[in-house]
Each structure stands twice: as structure tokens, then as C-alpha cells.
Amino acid sequence: MKKLIHDDFLLETDYAKELYHNYAKDQPIIDYHCHLPVDEIAANNNFANLTQIWIEGDHYKWRAMRALGIEEKYITGNATDEEKFHKWAETVPYSLRNPLYHWTHLELSRYFGIDQLLDSTSAAAIYEECNKKLSCPEFSPQNLIQRMHTEVVCTTDDPLDDLSHHSRLAASEYPVKVLPTFRPDGLIEIEKVDFIDYLSALSKITDIKIKDFESLKGAIRSRVHHFHNNGCRLSDHGLPHAYGAQYTEAEVNRILKLRLAEKSITQKEAVQYKSAILVALGELYAEKNWVMQLHLGPIRDTNKVVLGKVGINAGVDSIGDYQQAEHLASFLNRLNNNDNLPKTILYNSNPSDNEVFATMAGNFTGEGIKSKVQFGAAWWFLDQKDGIENQLNVLSNMGLLSCSVGMLTDSRSFLSFPRHEYYRRVLCNMLGNDLKAGLLPNDMEWIGKIVRDVTYNNAKSFFEFPSTIKKLGTKTYKSL
């Protein structure tokens, strides 16, 4: 039987094969958004077994196992690592046509050289072989990242993080740039129970007493400066939708003071605050020439029973059906009116919003910047062959595919970097099919250039990562 993962996997035409092998395959990876734990990258300790590196924390796999009816003890519970792996192996054959089936075998092939299909009969041998390799130095976290020809990794970090692990990596001889990303969700969610405690921690780390909106913005500026000097060039926001309500500084100041006094605020007031803090953050990003990422649309933590057992990131999130366009337009417009709109990437979790986000991105441009506002790569539930093709088609129809900054992993797994390969194969296959159909000119050199731009060059230019990083350790800044 022909191997599932082979040189021409997903490539249906000779044109696609030429584009992939000659133009896409060897491009370096800029993974500008992921959730890899930076402490584990810095410590560089080998994982004990395949379960810990491959299944632990992977809510995609957890969802598939739950769908098959597997007991929670074999997913996130107290079963042994080997038992959990065998339950995952039993699940894999049932995941046909789910992206997990392709990802699983692509990762086994690329990292471990295993081309055998994973199922209950092959599980024991595969587990043993992978565990042996994982004990070797070349399978440490840093080497796993590097072996995929990775140039930059951007982690996702809370504003309260001292970034000591990033500083440690920057001071080392490790050739891959591991840079922080500013993720200030805790500053935005004013209605959350721990909001006041969060601001208290921010006040302590910046030595700025937060008593009103102005002092809050001063504390945030301090952390943005700290992140910038540790190599950060991106922010990220995970929201159900953007916030574009009308407000005045006086209104927002009153709302924040009420909340700091532990008094109740209305839903309308919460949205006004969120709208104002998003604009204040956007202005800081523009000042620093950062890229603002907006991940919009999911409904999170829907199954409260599983959430109570497992905690957050339990794999019980879904696509939301929020209205997006009006608030997003208002938010972007408010920044743009004052020439404070940073470079931005818009990601949607609901496929019905593809055209909305693609056309919204095209509304806001910048002279000398290719696609200043980007319609981002297929995200989360859409990060599969069909979703990637839909995103590429919509972007091509509504904007310029040639200006895209390409793919990212958005993953917590050290074995997820072949997702870049998967995206590149889908991209080349789509262009190859157009070439075969006569929809594109038979100019391989030009189309190959576009492939190289989308898979690497555009991202390198768009993000403007620093060539060197100033080592600041845990120092904070009061007067900025």
C-alpha cells in the first residue's frame, strides 16, 4: 500500500509539485503566533515520552477522543501516559477526514521517520520507538524547533510576565529567535471576578498606583516598553468580537473608578470601557510599530461540567455566531481617524465571516505597506484543508493573496511545525490546479515568487523583527 505521507502528498498536478518542491519546501518558518510554553523552550529538557509532548494539553486530540466516547481518565485524568497514548492510537483510525488524521501521520513522519499508520495494532511499537528517540539530545525542545528550519517563534505572553525566559534565550547561542507577544486579555475583561486583583498585580510590577484610566494607561505603557525591549513586535487579543462603542474619556474614567471601588457596572458601561482600552492599546502598538492580532469569534468554555474537572483550555470551545462587522469597523476607524491604526491581522473562527473579514481588511490600507490590515490565515476550527482553501479563495477574490503573511501554528505542541508544510502544500496545489485549468499564465518563475512571498518573504518584511534584542531582565519602567 502506498504511504499516506509521501513526497507529493496533497499535490495533484505536476505544476503543484514544481511549485512546492522548487519554491515552498525549503523556505524558513516564521511562526509568528503560537502558544508554546517559553519556560520549556528555555529549560530545554527532553520530554519523558510521546504522550507528554504530543497529547498532553492538545485539546484537538481530546475532543476527538471524547467524541469516540473514551473515558476522561484516559484523556486528562489519572491513567498512565502509556494508557493515554493507546487510547489516542485507538482513536486515530476513526478520525478519517478530520485534520488530525493528516497532522498525526505528518508529524510521525517528519519528526520520527515513521510512515506506518497509527492504530491499536501499531501503537506499542510506535510508542517505544518514539520514546527512545525523545530521550536523545537532538529531540530536545530547542532542537525540535530548529530541525524544522524555523527562524522565528513568537510565544503568547501575559503583560505581567517578567520575560526572564525570553531574556535567557536571547542571551544564549540558540539561533532561533524566540520573541514574546503581548496578550492583554486580563486588562480588557473588566467584568471578570479577578479584574481588580489583576490591576493590583500590574500596579505592583510597574510601581504605578492605578487609580483611574490615565494611571492605568501609564502602567500599560510601562509593560509595552518592557516587552518591546525584549524583542516583542506583536500583540494578540482573543475576543468574541471587537468593541467599537462610543465613549468619552470622562465616562471611561468614571466606569473604571466604579469597578476599582468594587461597585457594579452595567453591560453597556463594560463595553464602553473595553472599547476605550482597545483603542488605547492600539495607539501604543502603532507608536511601537507593532502588529496587532485580533482573534475574534469563538464561544469559550461551553461545557461547565468538563470545565470544572479539567479547567480552562479543556477543549470545550466552539465557533460563535456573534455580529462582527459594525464593531470591528468602528474600532478600526477610530484608530485610523487619528493615524493610530497599527498593522493588523484579523482572524475569524466562524467561516461565515470570511468575506466580512476579508473585505474589512481591504478597507484600511497604508502607503508603502503591503496589506496593512491582513485577512489572517484559517484559524482554529478552520485550520484544515477545506478551511485553508476557503480562506485562500476568499482572500484571492476580495484582496491580494500575493500580500498574505502566510501560516502560523497557533499550537501548544512542539510537534506542530509541519502545519506550515501542510499549508504550503495546499497553497501550491490550489495554484497548480489553476495553472492546469488555464486560469493562470504558465509563468512558473512569477508564480513561484508569489509562493515564496506568501510562505516567508511577506512575513519577514511585515513584522520587522529586531536584529538584536536589548537585554533588560526584569527591569520595569516608571516614567515613560
Disulfide bonds with the S-S distance in Angstrom:
none
